[in-house]
Structure formats: structure tokens, C-alpha cells
Amino acid sequence: MERLIRAEGLAKRYDGFALEGLSLTVPAGTVVGLIGSNGSGKTTTLKAILGMTALDAGTVELLGCDPHAPGADLVAIKRRIGVVLDTCAFPVTMRVRDVGDLGKAAYRCWDPTEFERLCERFGLTPKKPVKGLSRGMGMKLSLAFALAHRPDLLVLDEATAGLDPLARDEVLDLLRGFMEEEGHAILMSTHITTDLEKIADEVVCIDEGRLAFSAPKDAICDDAGIARCRTADLERLASSGAFAAGSLRALPRGMAVDVLVPDRFACARALPDVAVDRASIEDYMTIMLKGEAL
């Protein structure tokens, strides 16, 4: 399977923060969700992959090229990438139609009809000034701009932030349509983990600049579970033989303990008297980062 992104051992050091040894891949045909708390290194990772931030160590292969290599043809690479960062990057004095003119000047493959169609779909009128857009509408404009030059890869940083639930669903439908074309992929950083439950194939979590976990979304949301245990249940669960050593993580919740189990069905068979709920991505991340191995 073609990999549109392959990052190995990324390292970038700032005062008070370090991205250390991070690796991830984004194969064609997949949506990879990047999650983590504020300041964990998500935006630094995206900028390093795009060649916007110099690396202290590590390698990046972006659409088959190294964006950090001397003489890299970044223009050719970026023609195939649609980027939406966490703020609207267009000058505030521009109007929506001016943004379309900018796209036409920047990209040989710019599709003005598609840009107009997306703007109409998002309720962006041609004469609307950028300075008058809300955060959510600014993100919609950025997404329309990113899609109108027909990229193969989307790199999104909080692209659904500031949108109401209906608008987020509309954007997710648009991203699903983008993924219907062969060879496309999305790397999507977000705090809204419920969006990833609807669209992601793989979930990568960063914590304090390091990889915390990487797992298929189905392994998190379909297979894993949260066992709602009493303290007395922990030893029974750990000694049940249903799970490999070190595969359980526990997080105290008042008088009870939530235990992340990799197979909720196996847990239900081993301890039928213990309630086991389906795990959400947020549940999984919380216990993986804050829990302790049994």
C-alpha cells in the first residue's frame, strides 16, 4: 500500500518542550487521527511533516519526497496537499472571492467551479470579508481552499473546531466524499474525538512529545471496553487468564476503578457480574495516559 506520509524518529526541541522519536505513517486510502492534550506536540508534528519546521533529528517522506532535503521541490509537493491549520491564514482585508483568485494564482490545477460550489455549500458569500468571518466560517473557507485544487492528501489541524454539531457533520460528509477517490488520505489532528469515531481508520496519540499509542479505531471503539470494577474485582480480572500480562490499565474513580480491557467480550465472559461498557476514543486515551498497568 502506498504511504503518502512516512515519518521516522522525529525530534524537535524548544525551551520547555521536546518532540522525541515520533514515528507515524499515513497509507493511501486511510484517515489517521492525531490526538493528545494541549501542548502535546500535535501541531509541531504536522508542521515538521510539511517541512514548515526544521527537524533536529528524524526523516520525513511526504508523497515520496523529503520536504527537508536541500533543493526539495516544495511547490510540486504542496500542489498535491491540502492544508488547514488551526487559524484562518488569509489576510483579513480579503473577501471570499479574493481567496478564490489567490487559489487560481497559486495552483495550476485550481478548480474555480469547485471552490464556488464549496463556498455556496458552506454559506460563504463572495463579498464576505475574511475579517467578518467567525472562527468556524474561517475554517470552512480554509477547507474550501484546500479542496479546490484537487489534492491527494489533506493535513488538517483542528479543522472542525468552532463548528456546531450539524456543521461538523457536514464537514465530515465532505471528507468522506474526498476519501472515496482512490489514492487519497487524511492526517487529521483534533480535540473532538467523537469526529474521529465517525471517520478515522487509525488513531495516533501523542503525550508530552512522545508517542503514547497507535491503534486501529475499530480496536478502540469496537473491541476494547471499560470494566466498571470494585477494588475486589481487580485481582479476579488480572488473574482470569483472559488477557495478556500488561494489557490491562486501571484508573480509580472514587470508590470504583475503571479498567481498560482490550477485549470487552472476553471480559464479559470472564467476569459476567462486572459491567463492561464500550470504550470511546476519549475513554481509551484518558486511561492510557492516566491509568496504571495491572
C-alpha contacts under 8 A as a table, 3 or more apart, distances in Angstrom:
res1	aa1	res2	aa2	distance
1	M	27	P	6.40
1	M	28	A	6.77
2	E	27	P	5.67
2	E	28	A	5.57
2	E	183	G	8.00
3	R	6	R	6.45
3	R	25	T	6.73
3	R	26	V	5.68
3	R	27	P	3.96
3	R	28	A	5.71
3	R	63	L	7.43
4	L	25	T	7.75
4	L	26	V	5.77
4	L	27	P	5.61
4	L	28	A	5.98
4	L	61	E	7.68
4	L	62	L	5.86
4	L	63	L	4.67
4	L	64	G	6.94
4	L	153	L	7.32
4	L	185	A	7.31
5	I	24	L	7.78
5	I	25	T	5.34
5	I	26	V	4.92
5	I	27	P	6.87
5	I	49	I	7.86
5	I	60	V	7.38
5	I	61	E	5.74
5	I	62	L	4.84
5	I	63	L	6.30
5	I	64	G	7.93
6	R	23	S	7.66
6	R	24	L	6.13
6	R	25	T	4.48
6	R	26	V	6.60
6	R	60	V	5.84
6	R	61	E	5.02
6	R	62	L	6.64
7	A	10	L	6.74
7	A	22	L	7.56
7	A	23	S	5.10
7	A	24	L	5.31
7	A	25	T	6.21
7	A	49	I	7.06
7	A	58	G	7.46
7	A	59	T	5.82
7	A	60	V	4.49
7	A	61	E	6.30
8	E	21	G	7.28
8	E	22	L	6.42
8	E	23	S	4.35
8	E	24	L	6.74
8	E	58	G	5.55
8	E	59	T	5.32
8	E	60	V	6.51
9	G	20	E	7.12
9	G	21	G	3.86
9	G	22	L	4.82
9	G	23	S	5.28
9	G	57	A	6.87
9	G	58	G	4.46
9	G	59	T	6.73
10	L	19	L	6.92
10	L	20	E	6.24
10	L	21	G	4.97
10	L	22	L	4.80
10	L	23	S	6.42
10	L	45	T	7.88
10	L	48	A	7.96
10	L	55	L	7.00
10	L	56	D	7.77
10	L	57	A	5.77
10	L	58	G	4.27
10	L	59	T	6.54
10	L	60	V	8.00
11	A	18	A	7.10
11	A	19	L	4.90
11	A	20	E	4.57
11	A	21	G	5.57
11	A	22	L	6.91
11	A	55	L	6.08
11	A	56	D	5.42
11	A	57	A	4.91
11	A	58	G	6.11
12	K	18	A	5.72
12	K	19	L	4.96
12	K	20	E	6.83
12	K	54	A	7.69
12	K	55	L	5.40
12	K	56	D	5.12
12	K	57	A	7.03
13	R	17	F	6.09
13	R	18	A	4.30
13	R	19	L	6.21
13	R	56	D	7.09
14	Y	17	F	5.14
14	Y	18	A	5.97
15	D	18	A	7.95
17	F	208	E	7.67
17	F	209	G	7.42
18	A	208	E	7.58
18	A	209	G	5.75
19	L	22	L	7.02
19	L	41	G	6.43
19	L	44	T	7.86
19	L	45	T	7.87
19	L	208	E	7.47
19	L	209	G	4.05
19	L	210	R	6.26
20	E	209	G	5.79
20	E	210	R	5.59
21	G	58	G	7.35
21	G	210	R	6.78
21	G	211	L	7.96
22	L	209	G	7.63
22	L	210	R	5.93
22	L	211	L	5.86
23	S	211	L	7.61
24	L	204	V	7.86
26	V	30	T	6.73
26	V	31	V	7.52
26	V	32	V	6.45
26	V	185	A	7.03
26	V	186	I	7.60
26	V	187	L	7.00
27	P	30	T	5.87
27	P	185	A	6.88
28	A	182	E	7.84
28	A	183	G	4.97
28	A	184	H	5.46
28	A	185	A	5.09
29	G	179	M	6.73
29	G	182	E	6.68
29	G	183	G	5.70
29	G	184	H	5.41
29	G	185	A	5.25
30	T	179	M	7.83
30	T	184	H	7.53
30	T	185	A	5.15
30	T	186	I	6.59
30	T	200	A	7.51
30	T	201	D	5.92
30	T	202	E	7.64
31	V	185	A	5.77
31	V	186	I	4.68
31	V	187	L	6.05
31	V	188	M	7.33
31	V	199	I	6.96
31	V	200	A	4.85
31	V	201	D	5.26
31	V	202	E	6.58
32	V	186	I	6.19
32	V	187	L	4.94
32	V	188	M	6.15
32	V	200	A	5.72
32	V	201	D	5.99
32	V	202	E	4.79
32	V	203	V	5.80
32	V	204	V	7.16
33	G	187	L	6.10
33	G	188	M	4.87
33	G	189	S	5.77
33	G	190	T	7.27
33	G	196	L	6.27
33	G	200	A	5.91
33	G	201	D	7.75
33	G	202	E	6.17
33	G	203	V	4.74
33	G	204	V	6.04
34	L	42	K	6.89
34	L	187	L	7.21
34	L	188	M	5.85
34	L	189	S	4.39
34	L	190	T	6.50
34	L	203	V	6.12
34	L	204	V	4.94
34	L	205	C	5.84
34	L	206	I	7.48
35	I	42	K	7.14
35	I	189	S	5.95
35	I	190	T	5.92
35	I	191	H	6.38
35	I	193	T	7.68
35	I	203	V	7.35
35	I	204	V	6.23
35	I	205	C	4.77
35	I	206	I	6.34
36	G	40	S	5.81
36	G	41	G	7.94
36	G	42	K	7.10
36	G	191	H	7.34
36	G	205	C	5.41
36	G	206	I	5.09
36	G	207	D	5.87
37	S	40	S	5.48
37	S	191	H	7.71
37	S	206	I	7.92
37	S	207	D	6.97
38	N	41	G	7.92
39	G	42	K	7.54
39	G	208	E	7.16
40	S	206	I	5.96
40	S	207	D	5.02
40	S	208	E	4.51
40	S	209	G	5.37
40	S	210	R	7.99
41	G	44	T	5.16
41	G	45	T	6.03
41	G	206	I	6.78
41	G	207	D	7.49
41	G	208	E	6.72
41	G	209	G	5.08
42	K	45	T	5.11
42	K	46	L	6.39
42	K	189	S	6.76
42	K	206	I	6.93
43	T	46	L	5.09
43	T	47	K	6.16
43	T	157	D	6.98
43	T	189	S	7.83
44	T	47	K	5.20
44	T	48	A	6.05
44	T	53	T	7.42
45	T	48	A	5.12
45	T	49	I	6.21
46	L	49	I	5.15
46	L	50	L	6.25
46	L	155	V	7.55
46	L	157	D	7.84
47	K	50	L	5.06
47	K	51	G	6.15
47	K	52	M	4.88
47	K	53	T	5.46
48	A	51	G	5.14
48	A	52	M	5.80
48	A	53	T	4.77
48	A	54	A	6.49
48	A	55	L	6.64
49	I	52	M	7.59
49	I	60	V	6.11
49	I	62	L	7.16
49	I	67	P	7.73
50	L	53	T	7.74
50	L	62	L	7.53
50	L	67	P	6.75
51	G	54	A	6.76
51	G	67	P	5.08
51	G	68	H	5.67
54	A	68	H	7.22
55	L	58	G	6.89
59	T	66	D	7.62
60	V	65	C	7.95
60	V	66	D	5.66
60	V	67	P	7.08
60	V	68	H	7.50
61	E	64	G	5.51
61	E	65	C	5.21
61	E	66	D	4.90
61	E	67	P	7.32
62	L	65	C	5.14
62	L	66	D	6.03
62	L	67	P	6.75
62	L	77	I	7.68
63	L	77	I	6.96
65	C	72	A	7.59
65	C	77	I	7.57
66	D	69	A	5.45
66	D	72	A	6.78
67	P	72	A	5.78
67	P	73	D	7.66
67	P	74	L	6.35
67	P	77	I	7.95
68	H	72	A	6.95
69	A	72	A	5.37
73	D	76	A	5.55
73	D	77	I	6.47
74	L	77	I	4.97
74	L	78	K	5.93
75	V	78	K	5.24
75	V	79	R	6.23
76	A	79	R	5.36
76	A	80	R	7.27
77	I	80	R	5.78
77	I	81	I	7.01
78	K	81	I	4.90
78	K	82	G	7.51
79	R	82	G	7.84
79	R	107	Y	6.64
79	R	149	H	7.51
79	R	151	P	6.82
80	R	150	R	7.38
80	R	151	P	4.40
80	R	152	D	5.37
80	R	153	L	6.47
81	I	146	A	7.72
81	I	151	P	4.95
81	I	152	D	6.10
81	I	153	L	4.85
81	I	154	L	5.76
81	I	155	V	7.29
82	G	145	F	7.92
82	G	146	A	4.23
82	G	147	L	6.14
82	G	149	H	7.80
82	G	151	P	5.63
82	G	152	D	7.82
82	G	153	L	6.19
82	G	154	L	4.68
82	G	155	V	6.25
83	V	143	L	7.82
83	V	146	A	5.73
83	V	154	L	5.88
83	V	155	V	4.89
83	V	156	L	5.90
84	V	87	T	7.99
84	V	139	M	7.45
84	V	142	S	5.84
84	V	143	L	6.15
84	V	146	A	6.74
84	V	154	L	7.92
84	V	155	V	6.40
84	V	156	L	4.80
84	V	157	D	5.99
84	V	159	A	6.32
85	L	88	C	7.22
85	L	89	A	7.85
85	L	156	L	6.08
85	L	157	D	4.72
85	L	158	E	6.99
85	L	159	A	7.09
86	D	139	M	7.84
86	D	157	D	5.20
86	D	158	E	5.39
86	D	159	A	6.62
86	D	161	A	7.97
87	T	135	R	7.69
87	T	138	G	7.68
87	T	139	M	7.23
88	C	135	R	7.63
88	C	138	G	5.40
88	C	139	M	6.18
88	C	141	L	7.94
88	C	142	S	6.35
89	A	142	S	7.75
90	F	94	M	7.16
90	F	99	V	7.39
90	F	130	V	7.19
91	P	94	M	5.66
91	P	130	V	7.09
92	V	95	R	7.97
92	V	129	P	6.96
92	V	130	V	4.85
92	V	131	K	4.49
93	T	129	P	6.55
93	T	130	V	6.50
93	T	131	K	6.61
94	M	98	D	5.68
94	M	99	V	6.75
94	M	129	P	5.75
94	M	130	V	5.70
94	M	131	K	7.88
95	R	98	D	5.10
95	R	99	V	6.58
95	R	126	P	6.68
95	R	127	K	5.57
95	R	128	K	5.32
95	R	129	P	4.04
95	R	130	V	5.56
96	V	99	V	5.21
96	V	100	G	6.73
96	V	124	L	7.03
96	V	125	T	6.79
96	V	126	P	4.87
96	V	127	K	6.10
96	V	128	K	5.67
96	V	129	P	6.26
96	V	130	V	6.63
96	V	141	L	7.69
97	R	100	G	5.02
97	R	101	D	6.49
97	R	126	P	4.67
97	R	127	K	6.54
98	D	101	D	4.95
98	D	102	L	6.21
99	V	102	L	4.95
99	V	103	G	6.32
99	V	145	F	7.63
100	G	103	G	5.08
100	G	104	K	6.34
100	G	112	P	6.83
100	G	115	F	6.83
100	G	145	F	7.35
101	D	104	K	5.05
101	D	105	A	6.34
102	L	105	A	5.16
102	L	106	A	6.13
103	G	106	A	5.02
103	G	107	Y	5.92
103	G	110	W	6.33
103	G	145	F	6.95
103	G	149	H	7.68
104	K	107	Y	5.67
104	K	108	R	7.03
104	K	110	W	5.39
104	K	111	D	7.68
104	K	112	P	7.22
105	A	108	R	7.52
106	A	110	W	7.95
107	Y	110	W	5.14
107	Y	149	H	6.56
109	C	149	H	5.45
109	C	150	R	7.12
110	W	148	A	6.01
110	W	149	H	4.25
110	W	150	R	7.31
111	D	114	E	5.36
111	D	115	F	6.41
111	D	148	A	5.42
111	D	149	H	5.78
111	D	150	R	7.57
112	P	115	F	5.01
112	P	116	E	6.14
112	P	148	A	7.04
113	T	116	E	5.16
113	T	117	R	6.09
114	E	117	R	4.94
114	E	118	L	6.12
114	E	148	A	5.58
115	F	118	L	5.21
115	F	119	C	6.11
115	F	144	A	5.94
115	F	145	F	6.63
115	F	147	L	7.70
115	F	148	A	5.09
116	E	119	C	5.08
116	E	120	E	6.10
117	R	120	E	5.20
117	R	121	R	6.16
118	L	121	R	4.93
118	L	122	F	6.12
118	L	144	A	5.65
119	C	122	F	5.07
119	C	123	G	6.03
119	C	124	L	4.82
119	C	125	T	6.96
119	C	141	L	7.01
119	C	144	A	6.54
120	E	123	G	5.07
120	E	124	L	5.82
120	E	125	T	6.90
121	R	124	L	7.70
122	F	137	M	7.84
122	F	140	K	6.60
124	L	128	K	6.92
124	L	137	M	7.63
124	L	141	L	7.40
125	T	128	K	5.45
128	K	132	G	6.97
128	K	133	L	7.72
129	P	132	G	5.38
129	P	133	L	7.01
130	V	133	L	5.39
130	V	138	G	7.27
133	L	136	G	7.78
133	L	137	M	5.54
133	L	138	G	5.63
134	S	137	M	5.14
134	S	138	G	6.00
135	R	138	G	5.04
135	R	139	M	6.29
135	R	161	A	7.91
135	R	162	G	5.81
136	G	139	M	5.15
136	G	140	K	6.42
136	G	160	T	7.45
136	G	161	A	6.64
136	G	162	G	4.50
136	G	163	L	4.93
137	M	140	K	4.93
137	M	141	L	6.25
137	M	163	L	7.90
138	G	141	L	5.07
138	G	142	S	6.22
139	M	142	S	4.98
139	M	143	L	6.12
139	M	159	A	6.05
139	M	160	T	7.23
139	M	161	A	7.77
140	K	143	L	5.03
140	K	144	A	6.15
141	L	144	A	5.10
141	L	145	F	6.20
142	S	145	F	5.10
142	S	146	A	6.11
143	L	146	A	4.93
143	L	147	L	6.19
143	L	159	A	7.56
144	A	147	L	5.30
144	A	148	A	6.04
145	F	148	A	5.37
145	F	149	H	7.40
146	A	149	H	6.68
146	A	150	R	7.99
146	A	151	P	7.57
146	A	154	L	7.66
147	L	150	R	5.55
147	L	151	P	6.43
148	A	151	P	7.94
151	P	154	L	7.03
152	D	183	G	6.67
152	D	184	H	4.80
152	D	185	A	6.71
153	L	184	H	5.71
153	L	185	A	5.06
153	L	186	I	5.75
153	L	187	L	7.88
154	L	185	A	6.50
154	L	186	I	4.72
154	L	187	L	6.29
154	L	188	M	7.84
155	V	186	I	5.97
155	V	187	L	4.92
155	V	188	M	5.96
156	L	159	A	5.57
156	L	186	I	7.57
156	L	187	L	6.26
156	L	188	M	4.68
156	L	189	S	6.02
157	D	188	M	6.11
157	D	189	S	4.79
157	D	190	T	6.41
158	E	161	A	5.27
158	E	188	M	7.44
158	E	189	S	5.70
158	E	190	T	4.67
158	E	191	H	7.05
159	A	188	M	7.90
159	A	189	S	7.96
159	A	190	T	7.41
160	T	163	L	5.70
160	T	168	R	5.78
160	T	171	V	7.36
160	T	190	T	7.71
160	T	192	I	7.93
161	A	190	T	7.83
161	A	192	I	7.79
163	L	166	L	7.90
163	L	167	A	5.64
163	L	168	R	5.72
164	D	167	A	5.32
164	D	168	R	6.13
165	P	168	R	5.03
165	P	169	D	6.23
166	L	169	D	5.16
166	L	170	E	6.32
167	A	170	E	4.94
167	A	171	V	6.31
168	R	171	V	5.09
168	R	172	L	6.15
168	R	195	D	7.86
169	D	172	L	4.98
169	D	173	D	6.13
170	E	173	D	5.13
170	E	174	L	6.37
171	V	174	L	4.98
171	V	175	L	6.27
172	L	175	L	4.96
172	L	176	R	6.15
172	L	195	D	7.59
172	L	198	K	7.98
172	L	199	I	7.20
173	D	176	R	5.04
173	D	177	G	6.31
174	L	177	G	5.09
174	L	178	F	6.34
175	L	178	F	4.90
175	L	179	M	6.29
176	R	179	M	5.08
176	R	180	E	6.47
176	R	199	I	7.29
177	G	180	E	5.23
177	G	181	E	7.59
178	F	181	E	6.15
178	F	184	H	7.24
179	M	182	E	7.28
179	M	184	H	5.67
179	M	185	A	6.57
180	E	184	H	7.83
181	E	184	H	6.12
190	T	193	T	6.78
192	I	195	D	5.74
192	I	196	L	7.33
193	T	196	L	5.15
193	T	197	E	6.52
193	T	281	I	6.09
193	T	282	E	6.24
194	T	197	E	5.00
194	T	198	K	6.72
194	T	280	S	7.95
194	T	281	I	7.39
195	D	198	K	5.33
195	D	199	I	6.60
196	L	199	I	5.16
196	L	200	A	4.84
196	L	203	V	7.97
197	E	200	A	6.17
197	E	217	K	7.08
197	E	221	C	7.45
197	E	280	S	7.81
197	E	281	I	7.10
200	A	203	V	6.97
200	A	217	K	6.40
201	D	216	P	5.90
201	D	217	K	5.36
201	D	218	D	7.42
202	E	214	S	7.21
202	E	215	A	5.81
202	E	216	P	4.27
202	E	217	K	5.05
203	V	214	S	5.68
203	V	215	A	5.49
203	V	216	P	6.05
203	V	217	K	5.82
204	V	211	L	7.54
204	V	212	A	7.78
204	V	213	F	5.99
204	V	214	S	4.36
204	V	215	A	6.67
205	C	211	L	6.12
205	C	212	A	5.38
205	C	213	F	5.36
205	C	214	S	6.29
205	C	285	M	7.52
206	I	209	G	6.09
206	I	210	R	5.44
206	I	211	L	4.67
206	I	212	A	5.27
206	I	213	F	7.34
207	D	210	R	5.37
207	D	211	L	6.33
207	D	212	A	5.72
207	D	289	L	7.69
211	L	214	S	7.62
212	A	288	M	7.78
212	A	289	L	7.36
215	A	219	A	6.66
215	A	220	I	7.10
216	P	219	A	5.28
216	P	220	I	6.74
217	K	220	I	5.18
217	K	221	C	6.10
217	K	222	D	7.97
217	K	281	I	7.94
218	D	221	C	5.18
218	D	222	D	5.04
218	D	223	D	6.64
219	A	222	D	5.74
219	A	223	D	4.89
219	A	224	A	6.12
219	A	262	P	7.70
220	I	223	D	5.96
220	I	224	A	5.11
220	I	225	G	7.86
220	I	262	P	7.84
220	I	279	A	6.48
220	I	280	S	7.00
220	I	281	I	6.48
220	I	284	Y	6.90
221	C	224	A	6.21
221	C	225	G	7.83
221	C	278	R	6.61
221	C	279	A	5.40
221	C	280	S	5.54
221	C	281	I	6.65
222	D	278	R	6.98
222	D	279	A	7.59
223	D	262	P	6.37
223	D	263	D	5.12
223	D	264	R	6.12
223	D	265	F	7.64
223	D	278	R	7.82
224	A	260	L	7.12
224	A	261	V	5.61
224	A	262	P	4.31
224	A	263	D	4.83
224	A	264	R	5.37
224	A	278	R	6.64
224	A	279	A	5.83
225	G	260	L	5.89
225	G	261	V	5.34
225	G	262	P	6.55
225	G	263	D	6.42
225	G	264	R	4.61
225	G	276	V	6.07
225	G	277	D	5.43
225	G	278	R	4.59
225	G	279	A	4.60
226	I	258	D	6.08
226	I	259	V	5.44
226	I	260	L	4.81
226	I	261	V	6.22
226	I	264	R	7.36
226	I	276	V	5.39
226	I	277	D	5.14
226	I	278	R	6.33
226	I	279	A	5.78
226	I	283	D	7.93
227	A	258	D	5.68
227	A	259	V	4.98
227	A	260	L	6.46
227	A	261	V	7.00
227	A	264	R	7.80
227	A	267	C	7.69
227	A	274	V	6.70
227	A	275	A	5.85
227	A	276	V	4.31
227	A	277	D	6.48
228	R	256	A	7.03
228	R	257	V	6.18
228	R	258	D	5.00
228	R	259	V	6.64
228	R	274	V	6.50
228	R	275	A	5.54
228	R	276	V	6.18
228	R	277	D	7.82
229	C	232	A	7.76
229	C	233	D	5.66
229	C	234	L	6.81
229	C	256	A	5.84
229	C	257	V	5.12
229	C	258	D	6.05
229	C	259	V	7.02
229	C	274	V	6.44
229	C	275	A	7.59
230	R	233	D	5.28
230	R	234	L	7.05
230	R	255	M	7.34
230	R	256	A	4.93
230	R	257	V	5.96
231	T	234	L	5.60
231	T	256	A	6.53
231	T	257	V	6.57
232	A	235	E	6.60
232	A	236	R	7.49
233	D	236	R	5.22
233	D	237	L	6.09
234	L	237	L	5.11
234	L	238	A	6.09
235	E	238	A	5.08
235	E	239	S	5.95
236	R	239	S	5.28
236	R	240	S	5.80
236	R	271	L	7.95
237	L	240	S	5.20
237	L	267	C	7.79
237	L	270	A	7.55
237	L	271	L	7.09
238	A	241	G	7.24
238	A	243	F	7.52
238	A	248	L	7.70
238	A	294	L	6.78
240	S	243	F	7.47
240	S	270	A	6.42
241	G	244	A	7.43
242	A	266	A	6.38
242	A	267	C	7.08
242	A	270	A	6.71
243	F	247	S	6.55
243	F	248	L	7.58
243	F	262	P	7.91
244	A	247	S	5.62
245	A	248	L	7.60
246	G	249	R	7.66
246	G	293	A	5.83
246	G	294	L	6.25
247	S	261	V	7.09
247	S	262	P	6.95
247	S	293	A	7.25
247	S	294	L	7.80
248	L	259	V	6.63
248	L	260	L	5.75
248	L	261	V	5.40
248	L	262	P	7.34
248	L	293	A	5.75
248	L	294	L	5.63
249	R	259	V	5.54
249	R	260	L	5.23
249	R	261	V	7.23
249	R	287	I	6.72
249	R	288	M	6.87
249	R	291	G	5.57
249	R	292	E	5.16
249	R	293	A	4.34
249	R	294	L	5.75
250	A	257	V	6.45
250	A	258	D	5.65
250	A	259	V	4.30
250	A	260	L	6.32
250	A	287	I	6.86
250	A	291	G	5.01
250	A	292	E	5.33
250	A	293	A	6.34
250	A	294	L	6.64
251	L	257	V	5.62
251	L	258	D	5.22
251	L	259	V	6.37
251	L	287	I	6.12
251	L	290	K	6.90
251	L	291	G	4.55
251	L	292	E	6.67
252	P	255	M	7.45
252	P	256	A	6.06
252	P	257	V	4.23
252	P	258	D	6.15
253	R	256	A	5.11
253	R	257	V	5.24
253	R	258	D	6.59
254	G	257	V	7.51
259	V	287	I	7.87
260	L	284	Y	7.06
260	L	287	I	6.73
260	L	288	M	7.99
261	V	264	R	6.15
261	V	267	C	7.19
263	D	266	A	5.40
263	D	267	C	6.38
264	R	267	C	4.98
264	R	268	A	6.18
264	R	276	V	6.35
264	R	277	D	7.53
264	R	278	R	7.21
265	F	268	A	5.07
265	F	269	R	6.36
266	A	269	R	5.13
266	A	270	A	6.14
267	C	270	A	5.07
267	C	271	L	5.91
267	C	272	P	7.62
267	C	276	V	7.37
268	A	271	L	5.33
268	A	272	P	4.87
268	A	273	D	7.85
268	A	274	V	7.11
268	A	275	A	7.58
268	A	276	V	6.63
269	R	272	P	5.57
271	L	274	V	5.62
272	P	275	A	7.59
279	A	283	D	5.85
279	A	284	Y	6.21
280	S	283	D	5.07
280	S	284	Y	6.15
281	I	284	Y	5.04
281	I	285	M	6.04
282	E	285	M	5.14
282	E	286	T	6.02
283	D	286	T	5.23
283	D	287	I	6.29
284	Y	287	I	5.52
284	Y	288	M	6.00
285	M	288	M	5.11
285	M	289	L	6.03
286	T	289	L	5.35
286	T	290	K	5.83
286	T	291	G	7.48
287	I	290	K	5.12
287	I	291	G	4.61
287	I	292	E	7.97
288	M	291	G	5.69
288	M	292	E	7.91
